[in-house]
Each structure stands twice: as structure tokens, then as C-alpha cells.
Amino acid sequence: MAARLRGFGPAGILAILVILAGNLLLAPLSAALVLAWVRLSRTPWCEIGYVRPRSWIGSAVAGIAFGCAFKFLMKTIVMPLLGAPAINEAYHYLAGNTAALPGMLYAIIVGAGLGEETVFRGYMFERLGKLLRSGAGARTLIVVITSVLFGLVHYPVQGVAGAEQATIFGLVFGTIFAIRDRIFFLMMAHTAFDLTALAIIYWNLETEVAHLIFK
């Protein structure tokens, strides 16, 4: 059974479909199913990037710093250049909305930081890597495929601008994962990225931050 789950026969394909459909019911169910698949298929944890960092604290601090800086880069330079609106209408309801914070914190920390990184970087890189094999060309293609999928997943809620940002996000994070094969740094960075976005929205600073450079 372990070999069948690792392969691409009926059992392997069914496992992929079930895992990818998990978040349609509840996030981060897909990530939980990935972890179950790893155990049942006897896949080494390192193959989905679950590798103990050399320093937990150092990796966490570096990830948080990178995530915060990357969010400001996206908000102040990249997205304005793409013509994105200053206000993220999909989440503008969070401005000053203290009651909504607990749910958003759960969604960010568990659903995005842990869940999305486990699925889109860890699991998808492992599965596509088995299909496309190794090599720089294969790794590049995997980064592109996972980034496009990551963008498409964000389109229904966040629209074109959200899909653009998510695709760029996927390209950057996917490239880092392709080089490092370690996921903890990316989990921390992803969480910090989204928490920074939440803070900007909650304190109603989106317009000021978006126009910080391009008036």
C-alpha cells in the first residue's frame, strides 16, 4: 500500500485528488492529509521539506524578517507597478474589525503558514519531482506550475490583483524551496507576510503604504 500511495497508479492518483480537495471542506485539511499521506506512504519527511533547521530561532527570525520586508516590497512597489488598487476589497472588512481577528489569525498561522506551505511547496514539489525527475529544468518547471496553481487558488476570493500577487509570491517562495529544500523558514515567512498584510488592513493603512513610493 505504501508503494501504491507513492506511485501514480489508481491509489496514488486518488490520494492526490483527495488531498487537493481537502481544503474545499475545511482548511487546513489538505495539509493534514499530506502529513497522513507521508506517514502511510512511508515517504521520508525531508522529501516535503520537513527538515530540522540548523537553528530554530535563527530560521524563525530570518523568516519573519523576510516575510515582513517582502510584503512591504509587494505593497509599495510591485503591486502598484502592476496597476493593482491600493485597497484590497476582499479583506477591507477587517479594517478596525477586532471581532474578526481570531478567525483571521487562525487562517493565517494554521491555514496559510503551515497549510499552504505544506501543500504548495512541500507536497507538490515532491509529487511533481517524482514525475519530472531532477535537474534545473525540472525544478524551474515545478516552480512555475506550483506558482500558477497558487495564483489560481487565490483568484476566486481576491480577483486578478490577488492572483497576481499570489503567483509572484509562489515564484519567490518556490524558488527558495527549490534551492533549500527546507520548509520551516518559508512557513515563518509566509505567516509574517500575511500578518503584515493583516496589520496594514486592520489599521486602515493600505492607501498610505501603497502610495509610499508611487504617489
Salt bridges, closest charged atoms under 4 A:
GLU47 OE1 - LYS130 NZ 2.82
GLU116 OE2 - HIS154 NE2 3.76
GLU116 OE1 - HIS190 NE2 3.28
GLU117 OE2 - ARG121 NH2 2.67
GLU117 OE2 - HIS190 ND1 2.60
GLU126 OE1 - ARG127 NE 2.63
GLU126 OE2 - LYS130 NZ 2.88
ASP181 OD1 - ARG139 NH2 2.91
ASP194 OD2 - HIS190 NE2 3.41
GLU206 OE2 - LYS75 NZ 3.11
GLU206 OE1 - HIS92 ND1 3.73
